[in-house]
Amino acid sequence: MPIYEYKCSSCEDTFEVMQSMSASDLISCKLCESKDIRKIIHAVGSIYKGDGFYSTEYRSESYKEGAKKDKTVAPVKAKPSDKKSKSA
């Protein structure tokens, strides 16, 4: 169950409550029993690790082998040097 944070506008108390997502919001402060409370919404960070998400996680083995072959790069041939020999 998620934990929600509430703040009372009357006594400035903040408190956390474990509630199911389908439960209705609280209507009174636990400390002063005021009806002037608000739910505080926080941003949630997500971290995705690995080569990819979904597109590479559930592929067949034959697809993965083909992708490995596509990733191999042909060796780059060295260009002839344009340097001219200088005589002293």
Secondary structure, DSSP 8 states (H G I E B T S, - for coil): --EEEEEETTT--EEEEE--TTS----S-TTT--S-EEEE---------SS-SSTTTS--HHHHHHHHHHH-----------------
